[in-house]
Every structure is written in structure tokens, then in C-alpha cells.
Amino acid sequence: MELQEINQKLAETRVELLSILDGVKEDQLNKQKDFESWSISQVCQHLIKTEELYIIAIRKGLKSKEDSFLENKPVEFLLDRNNKLEAPEIAKPTNELLEYQVILEKLNDSRQKLHELLNTVEDPSVLSRRHYLHPVFKEMLLIDWIKSLYLHEQRHIKQIKELIDGLE
């Protein structure tokens, strides 16, 4: 999958997320189903933190001058919410109550930073030749990091839809 195609998927996924969030009532944003569950706001915090962590990982992976000969990882696995994953501590949300506008600004900011980084890559094929250690997939090519970002967001869009259905 080419970077251009991945960028398109990133954009489409973000448009879908923002349109869903646009329909969420302010009082639903920070409501938790139970003590163990995240609120919609917390899911968004997690997405923001994850994107920021991915930017750091991709930047570190790009610093490597050594080619990696790794197979692509089956990152589509992220779409199946039956595969339970626990977020690493560093990517977990806080209990801070966030307003809709703040969430939007943070989502836009993290995505802008991602695009700024990707726009500095002169030869996109380097993303298929460099890797960095991922908490779930272990050694993973940078192109798979970027691809897994929109898949991860799609996974959490499903979660947000479930939360909205549970709040109505």
C-alpha cells in the first residue's frame, strides 16, 4: 500500500470520526458506561496520545540508516474488536473532562504534526525499508505504523459508536 493511499485512508477515517463526534451531545462526551469503560472523550484522548506516540516512533525509525528486511505485519487485525488489546500505560487517557472544542483542536493538532513529519520524507520508499519497535506488533516497518494508525482509529470509531448506542 502506497503512502498516498494511506494518507487518503487517514483523511477518510478522520472525517468519519469528526462527523460522529459532531453528533455527540456535550453531556454524552464524558459519560462512562461503567467504571471500567472509557468515555467518548477518553477514547479521543487515547487516539490523540497514540498519534503523538506514533509520530515519535516514526521519527526515530527514520533516523536509522540501516535497511530493514521485514515482512509487512497483519495490522488489519486491529479492526476486529473481538481481539482485546490493552493500551500501553503511556497511551491511556486521563480522567480529565474535555469539551468538544478541545478534543477537536487536539485531534487536528496531532494530525497536522503527523502530516508535517510525513511531508519531510523525501523518498517515501524509505518507510518500507525502516522499522521501529511497536508495543503489539514488535519490529514493524514504518509504512505499517502509518497504516495501523488509521486502522486503530477505525477500531475506536466502532467503540465510539457502541458507546453512543449505549448512552441513548
C-alpha positions as CSV (number, residue, x, y, z in Angstrom):
1,M,0.0,0.0,0.0
2,E,1.4,3.3,-1.1
3,L,1.8,6.3,1.2
4,Q,-0.6,8.3,-0.9
5,E,-3.3,5.7,-0.5
6,I,-2.6,5.5,3.3
7,N,-2.9,9.3,3.5
8,Q,-6.3,9.0,1.8
9,K,-7.4,6.4,4.3
10,L,-6.2,8.6,7.2
11,A,-8.2,11.5,5.8
12,E,-11.4,9.5,5.3
13,T,-11.2,7.9,8.7
14,R,-10.7,11.3,10.4
15,V,-13.6,12.8,8.5
16,E,-15.8,9.9,9.7
17,L,-14.6,10.3,13.3
18,L,-15.2,14.1,13.3
19,S,-18.7,13.6,11.8
20,I,-19.6,11.1,14.5
21,L,-18.2,13.4,17.2
22,D,-20.2,16.3,15.7
23,G,-23.4,14.5,16.6
24,V,-22.5,13.7,20.2
25,K,-24.2,15.8,22.8
26,E,-21.9,17.6,25.3
27,D,-23.3,15.6,28.2
28,Q,-22.5,12.3,26.4
29,L,-18.9,13.2,25.7
30,N,-17.6,12.5,29.2
31,K,-20.1,9.9,30.3
32,Q,-18.7,6.4,31.1
33,K,-20.8,3.3,30.8
34,D,-19.2,1.9,33.9
35,F,-16.0,2.4,36.0
36,E,-14.0,0.0,33.7
37,S,-15.1,1.7,30.4
38,W,-13.7,4.8,28.7
39,S,-15.9,7.7,27.8
40,I,-16.0,9.1,24.2
41,S,-13.7,11.8,25.4
42,Q,-11.3,9.3,26.8
43,V,-11.3,7.3,23.6
44,C,-10.4,10.5,21.7
45,Q,-7.7,11.3,24.3
46,H,-6.3,7.8,23.6
47,L,-6.4,8.4,19.8
48,I,-4.5,11.7,20.3
49,K,-1.9,10.2,22.5
50,T,-1.4,7.3,20.2
51,E,-1.0,9.5,17.2
52,E,1.6,11.6,19.1
53,L,3.5,8.5,20.1
54,Y,3.4,7.2,16.5
55,I,5.0,10.4,15.3
56,I,7.8,10.0,17.8
57,A,8.3,6.3,16.8
58,I,8.2,7.1,13.0
59,R,10.7,10.0,13.6
60,K,13.0,7.6,15.5
61,G,12.7,4.9,12.8
62,L,13.5,7.4,10.1
63,K,16.8,8.3,11.9
64,S,18.1,4.8,11.3
65,K,20.3,4.5,8.2
66,E,20.1,0.7,8.1
67,D,17.6,-1.0,5.8
68,S,15.2,-3.5,7.4
69,F,14.1,-6.6,5.6
70,L,10.9,-7.3,7.4
71,E,7.6,-8.6,6.2
72,N,4.6,-6.4,6.4
73,K,2.6,-7.0,9.6
74,P,-1.1,-8.1,9.6
75,V,-2.2,-4.7,11.0
76,E,-5.8,-5.3,9.8
77,F,-6.0,-7.4,12.9
78,L,-6.7,-4.1,14.7
79,L,-10.2,-3.8,13.1
80,D,-11.5,-6.9,14.9
81,R,-12.7,-5.6,18.3
82,N,-13.0,-9.3,19.4
83,N,-9.2,-9.1,19.7
84,K,-9.0,-7.5,23.1
85,L,-6.0,-5.2,23.5
86,E,-4.9,-3.2,26.5
87,A,-3.5,0.2,25.7
88,P,0.0,0.7,27.0
89,E,0.1,2.9,30.1
90,I,1.6,5.8,28.1
91,A,-1.3,5.8,25.7
92,K,-4.1,5.6,28.3
93,P,-6.4,8.5,28.8
94,T,-6.7,10.6,31.9
95,N,-9.9,11.3,33.8
96,E,-9.8,14.9,32.7
97,L,-13.1,16.1,31.3
98,L,-12.6,17.5,27.9
99,E,-15.0,19.7,26.0
100,Y,-15.8,19.0,22.3
101,Q,-13.8,22.0,21.0
102,V,-10.7,21.0,23.0
103,I,-10.9,17.4,21.6
104,L,-11.2,18.8,18.0
105,E,-8.2,21.1,18.5
106,K,-6.1,18.2,19.9
107,L,-7.1,15.8,17.1
108,N,-6.4,18.4,14.5
109,D,-3.0,19.3,16.1
110,S,-1.8,15.7,16.3
111,R,-2.9,15.1,12.7
112,Q,-1.1,18.2,11.5
113,K,2.1,17.1,13.2
114,L,1.8,13.7,11.5
115,H,1.4,15.4,8.1
116,E,4.3,17.7,8.8
117,L,6.5,14.7,9.6
118,L,5.4,12.7,6.5
119,N,5.9,15.8,4.3
120,T,9.6,15.9,5.3
121,V,10.1,12.4,3.9
122,E,11.8,13.0,0.5
123,D,11.7,9.3,-0.6
124,P,8.5,7.6,0.7
125,S,10.0,4.2,-0.1
126,V,12.2,4.6,2.9
127,L,9.1,4.0,5.0
128,S,9.1,0.4,3.7
129,R,12.8,0.0,4.5
130,R,13.0,1.3,8.1
131,H,11.4,-0.1,11.2
132,Y,10.7,0.7,14.8
133,L,9.6,-1.4,17.8
134,H,5.8,-1.5,18.2
135,P,4.2,-2.5,21.5
136,V,1.8,-5.0,19.9
137,F,3.5,-6.0,16.6
138,K,7.1,-5.8,17.8
139,E,9.6,-4.9,14.9
140,M,7.4,-3.2,12.4
141,L,8.1,-1.3,9.2
142,L,7.3,2.5,9.3
143,I,4.8,2.1,6.5
144,D,2.9,-0.4,8.7
145,W,3.0,2.1,11.6
146,I,1.3,4.7,9.4
147,K,-1.2,2.2,8.0
148,S,-2.0,0.9,11.5
149,L,-2.8,4.4,12.6
150,Y,-6.0,4.7,10.5
151,L,-6.9,1.1,11.3
152,H,-6.5,1.9,15.0
153,E,-8.7,4.9,14.6
154,Q,-11.3,2.8,12.7
155,R,-11.3,0.3,15.6
156,H,-12.1,3.1,18.1
157,I,-14.7,4.6,15.8
158,K,-16.5,1.3,16.3
159,Q,-16.0,1.7,20.0
160,I,-17.4,5.2,20.0
161,K,-20.5,4.1,18.0
162,E,-21.0,1.3,20.6
163,L,-20.7,3.9,23.4
164,I,-23.2,6.2,21.7
165,D,-25.7,3.3,21.2
166,G,-25.3,2.5,24.9
167,L,-25.9,6.1,26.0
168,E,-29.2,6.6,24.1
